[in-house]
Amino acid sequence: MTARRLLSTIMDCWPLGMWLGVIRLAPNRLRRPLANVFLDAVRYKERSGIAVLRSRALAILGASIGSDVMIKAGVIVEYPERLVIGNRVSIQHRCFLSCYGGLRIGNDVSIAHDVSIVTSSHPLDSPGPIREAPLTDGPVSIGSNVWIGMKVMVLAGVSIGDDAVIGAGSLVRSDIPPNSVAYGLPAVVRKPLYRKA
């Protein structure tokens, strides 16, 4: 029996809340590996409430998570202790959130499938190989009521204002103002967003 199948069998036998209790009571050095086991084991078990339990597992690892947050299967979060998520946020399948430099997501945000958000980079002017250069952080801030389309990449140091829409497949490398629709490579504001009252 493979390790994945064994974990899946255990997940079927144990109540999901019991897993969260085990993670919470574990010593600090074991919390991250146990949480990763939990997240991996429930990756394709989208039963009711699983997506909410993933957000609770991230909170145990130090993330600040609001209420009614849904995190779907395959989401990878690096440095969860530097992640702040507001209320009523949806993060869809296979997103990658690197929170090294700090990531703040407002309320009522929808992040579509396969989105990558990075908050660090390697400086190009340091001596020696680039891969050995120390990371420079650039916090990313996403306002409230933002929709980020499928396969968008958001780079370090970017701020996306409230009520903004980022079109699918875009590369966001500079700030996007509030109340705007932006898309492209790189993403630029294409039109203002007028919402009905």
DAMOTA-V44434 format. One line per field, one symbol per residue. burial: b if it has 9 or more other ideal C-beta (glycine too) atoms within 8 Angstrom, else e. A space follows every 10 residues. Layout:
burial->???
This chain:
burial->eeeeebbbbb beeeebeebb ebbeebeeee beebbebbbb bbeebeeeeb bbbbbbbbbb bebebbeebb bbbebebebb ebbbbbbbbb bbbbbbbbbb bbbbbbbbbb bbbbbbbbbb bbeeebeeee eebeebbbbb ebbbbbbbbb bbbbbbebeb bbbbbbbbbb bbeeebeebb bbbbebbebe eebeeee
